[in-house]
Amino acid sequence: MGVSVVLHEMRPQVETFAHRTGNMAEMVCSNSFRSDDHEQNAVGLLHWEMREAGGLLMRAAHAHRLPAGGALAVDRDRFSEMVTETLHAHPNVRVSHEEISEIPDDGQWIFATGPLTSDALGQAIARETGTDALAFFDAIAPIVYAESIDMDTAWLQSRYDKGETEDERRAYVNCPMTRDQYEAFIDALLAADKTEFHEGETAGYFDGCLPIEVMAERGRETLRHGPMKPIGLTNAHKPEEKAYAVVQLRRDNALGTLFNIVGFQTKMKYGAQAEVFRMIPGLENARFARLGGIHRNTFLNSPTLLDRQMRLRGKPNVRFAGQITGVEGYVESASMGLAAGRMAAAELLGRSLPEIPQDTAHGALIHHITGGAEAKTFQPMNVNFGLFRPVDGLKGGRRGRRDRYKAYTDRAKSAWSDWLASQEVPA
Ligand SMILES: Cc1cc2nc3c(=O)[nH]c(=O)nc-3n(C[C@H](O)[C@H](O)[C@H](O)COP(=O)(O)OP(=O)(O)OC[C@H]3O[C@@H](n4cnc5c(N)ncnc54)[C@H](O)[C@@H]3O)c2cc1C
């Protein structure tokens, strides 16, 4: 867009526990950008949008693609070298290898320092935003698509029917367990494969967010007295039956399409999680918008801190982008970079930039992190169709899924193309 940029990168002078080189766009773990299916998959749609916008990362990924079925996997070294060389060669980009440790008062800035933001900068951000608004570990409970919960088994009720309005009194989905089901669930939790923390990623758990399997290891009854306690809840389908334990799910977005399993942050491996959580009555056919995890991850409480332009409300010369905004994964982070870059450039050039449409994958993510998500329980989010506004008149449930996803992606592509076209400057 013709704007001159200084790109500050602290590596290789200051290292992180995960990176190995001083190059840009180093992929620290998997070499995959996940599904490239832009008709049936939300991350594939994000690829499509980034490609249409001329994004460098998608260009480099395609240039160094490896065979991986429907996934977009790359040769990580060639990919990262191409991004690095392109940026170094760009006449408007100057790369400066240094750590930034303060938030400047003037100039236009985009902070995209990622899950492993340096300590000094983390402290500066916390001073600016307040310590409650910046987290250093995530504690992600699995998120389920509301439509995949069996409401013939589960029911809606808040504990002790608390709440001023009917909506609040019915704010939670409750899944009941008998004693046998509970015991089998605890056995499965204890036996499941777990992920270890990476070397250097020390686990700073505090008691409020222990993984459920660690709670189960502390005693078979611990969960029944913690997140699975049955008190104050009456099974709407069988009022005479007292549940031995109850798993609760709480709404995760304003659209009401996603629910998180309350208190179920976990280090179980993904395959094990789906198997164990489908043992919960009412979740036998659950589809997961994302599975749980706990990682070293510096991220902002974006719903309270960022405006729709991804600017810090209290300091609008500063934008945030990438994983630090509370999205998760290579692709989501890169897409938030693309969006923030365009916003900052438009502001510098004095051009008005129409809001990114909410029905696009970029727009759905931005809408979620800057307001659609529940601020109190905000945790990092992957892109998924649960973030999209429903398309009217389509069949719900498993059977309608192909048509529904196609309708989401068609609608998104058209909105994204219009949004891009609206920025083209007439010759
Ligand atoms: C151990 C680990 C494993 C992961 N595995 C996967 C995976 O398999 N798949 C996946 O999709 N995602 C994975 N992720 C997440 C993925 O790394 C992030 O989603 C993505 O890299 C975030 O992109 P970003 O641009 O926001 O931040 P980053 O890619 O982290 O880039 C931020 C850059 O800012 C630099 N920086 C930090 N602080 C400063 C400072 N103060 N001054 C100057 N520069 C600074 C860093 O050196 C870094 O180069 C993993 C993350 C970690 C930590």
The ligand as an SDF file (V2000), in Angstrom:
LIG
                    3D

 53 58  0  0  0  0  0  0  0  0999 V2000
    5.5620  -24.2930   21.5620 C   0  0  0  0  0  0  0  0  0  0  0  0
    4.5250  -23.8370   20.5810 C   0  0  0  0  0  0  0  0  0  0  0  0
    3.9910  -24.7340   19.6460 C   0  0  0  0  0  0  0  0  0  0  0  0
    3.0240  -24.2970   18.7160 C   0  0  0  0  0  0  0  0  0  0  0  0
    2.5440  -25.1720   17.7940 N   0  0  0  0  0  0  0  0  0  0  0  0
    1.6880  -24.7560   16.8250 C   0  0  0  0  0  0  0  0  0  0  0  0
    1.2360  -25.6200   15.7950 C   0  0  0  0  0  0  0  0  0  0  0  0
    1.6460  -26.7790   15.7250 O   0  0  0  0  0  0  0  0  0  0  0  0
    0.3530  -25.1440   14.8750 N   0  0  0  0  0  0  0  0  0  0  0  0
   -0.0960  -23.8630   14.9120 C   0  0  0  0  0  0  0  0  0  0  0  0
   -0.8950  -23.4910   14.0380 O   0  0  0  0  0  0  0  0  0  0  0  0
    0.3180  -23.0200   15.8780 N   0  0  0  0  0  0  0  0  0  0  0  0
    1.1890  -23.4400   16.8330 C   0  0  0  0  0  0  0  0  0  0  0  0
    1.6150  -22.5880   17.8140 N   0  0  0  0  0  0  0  0  0  0  0  0
    1.0810  -21.2470   17.8000 C   0  0  0  0  0  0  0  0  0  0  0  0
    1.8100  -20.4280   16.7450 C   0  0  0  0  0  0  0  0  0  0  0  0
    3.1670  -20.4380   17.0190 O   0  0  0  0  0  0  0  0  0  0  0  0
    1.2730  -19.0620   16.7870 C   0  0  0  0  0  0  0  0  0  0  0  0
   -0.1070  -19.1100   16.5070 O   0  0  0  0  0  0  0  0  0  0  0  0
    1.8890  -18.1140   15.7290 C   0  0  0  0  0  0  0  0  0  0  0  0
    3.2510  -18.2870   15.5680 O   0  0  0  0  0  0  0  0  0  0  0  0
    1.5880  -16.7340   16.2110 C   0  0  0  0  0  0  0  0  0  0  0  0
    2.0060  -15.8330   15.2450 O   0  0  0  0  0  0  0  0  0  0  0  0
    2.3930  -14.3550   15.6850 P   0  0  0  0  0  0  0  0  0  0  0  0
    2.8890  -13.6930   14.4640 O   0  0  0  0  0  0  0  0  0  0  0  0
    1.2770  -13.7820   16.4370 O   0  0  0  0  0  0  0  0  0  0  0  0
    3.5830  -14.5830   16.7350 O   0  0  0  0  0  0  0  0  0  0  0  0
    5.0100  -15.2810   16.5010 P   0  0  0  0  0  0  0  0  0  0  0  0
    5.0190  -16.1830   15.3300 O   0  0  0  0  0  0  0  0  0  0  0  0
    5.4070  -15.8320   17.8260 O   0  0  0  0  0  0  0  0  0  0  0  0
    5.9070  -14.0310   16.1270 O   0  0  0  0  0  0  0  0  0  0  0  0
    6.1540  -13.0240   17.0640 C   0  0  0  0  0  0  0  0  0  0  0  0
    7.5470  -12.5140   16.8580 C   0  0  0  0  0  0  0  0  0  0  0  0
    7.7660  -11.4100   17.7350 O   0  0  0  0  0  0  0  0  0  0  0  0
    9.0770  -11.5170   18.2710 C   0  0  0  0  0  0  0  0  0  0  0  0
    9.0710  -10.7790   19.5360 N   0  0  0  0  0  0  0  0  0  0  0  0
    8.5120  -11.1360   20.7310 C   0  0  0  0  0  0  0  0  0  0  0  0
    8.6830  -10.1520   21.6440 N   0  0  0  0  0  0  0  0  0  0  0  0
    9.3710   -9.1590   21.0290 C   0  0  0  0  0  0  0  0  0  0  0  0
    9.8540   -7.8780   21.4660 C   0  0  0  0  0  0  0  0  0  0  0  0
    9.6660   -7.4370   22.6860 N   0  0  0  0  0  0  0  0  0  0  0  0
   10.5340   -7.1070   20.5700 N   0  0  0  0  0  0  0  0  0  0  0  0
   10.7490   -7.5440   19.2830 C   0  0  0  0  0  0  0  0  0  0  0  0
   10.3230   -8.7570   18.8310 N   0  0  0  0  0  0  0  0  0  0  0  0
    9.6300   -9.5400   19.6990 C   0  0  0  0  0  0  0  0  0  0  0  0
    9.3040  -12.9960   18.4070 C   0  0  0  0  0  0  0  0  0  0  0  0
   10.7070  -13.2940   18.4000 O   0  0  0  0  0  0  0  0  0  0  0  0
    8.5970  -13.5640   17.1890 C   0  0  0  0  0  0  0  0  0  0  0  0
    9.4360  -13.7080   16.0800 O   0  0  0  0  0  0  0  0  0  0  0  0
    2.5680  -22.9820   18.7470 C   0  0  0  0  0  0  0  0  0  0  0  0
    3.1010  -22.0710   19.6880 C   0  0  0  0  0  0  0  0  0  0  0  0
    4.0660  -22.4990   20.5880 C   0  0  0  0  0  0  0  0  0  0  0  0
    4.6350  -21.5110   21.5730 C   0  0  0  0  0  0  0  0  0  0  0  0
  1  2  1  0
  2  3  1  0
  2 52  2  0
  3  4  2  0
  4  5  1  0
  4 50  1  0
  5  6  2  0
  6  7  1  0
  6 13  1  0
  7  8  2  0
  7  9  1  0
  9 10  1  0
 10 11  2  0
 10 12  1  0
 12 13  2  0
 13 14  1  0
 14 15  1  0
 14 50  1  0
 15 16  1  0
 16 17  1  0
 16 18  1  0
 18 19  1  0
 18 20  1  0
 20 21  1  0
 20 22  1  0
 22 23  1  0
 23 24  1  0
 24 25  2  0
 24 26  1  0
 24 27  1  0
 27 28  1  0
 28 29  2  0
 28 30  1  0
 28 31  1  0
 31 32  1  0
 32 33  1  0
 33 34  1  0
 33 48  1  0
 34 35  1  0
 35 36  1  0
 35 46  1  0
 36 37  1  0
 36 45  1  0
 37 38  2  0
 38 39  1  0
 39 40  1  0
 39 45  2  0
 40 41  1  0
 40 42  2  0
 42 43  1  0
 43 44  2  0
 44 45  1  0
 46 47  1  0
 46 48  1  0
 48 49  1  0
 50 51  2  0
 51 52  1  0
 52 53  1  0
M  END
$$$$
